[in-house]
């Protein structure tokens, strides 16, 4: 077994992703299989040479991450995300309690929406698998 090198536990996910590089001139699809705020494990359908860093767009999160390639195996790659926003911006001044509560509620509502979309996508995959299994048995 290999030693765990990451700082955060990655959550198992099944999200569509799009890798782009060369200033958007080159791109390829991928599946995000594990995810944390600091990195991810990606499954690639194509064997391709990737640059050391690239953009990873995850439609269900409606966000593009600046990713750095950390490892490569036959079944996929591991990446870490750049912390450009956190490193570039100083911490904001303390907000009044009402604004903080509104911001927390907004974040929670957005996360619920993301999880509902992911749940719906997984249900569609399961329905497709069940349908394919039913036609194979017939």
Order of alpha helices (4+ residues) and beta strands (2+ residues): beta-beta-beta-beta-beta-beta-alpha-alpha
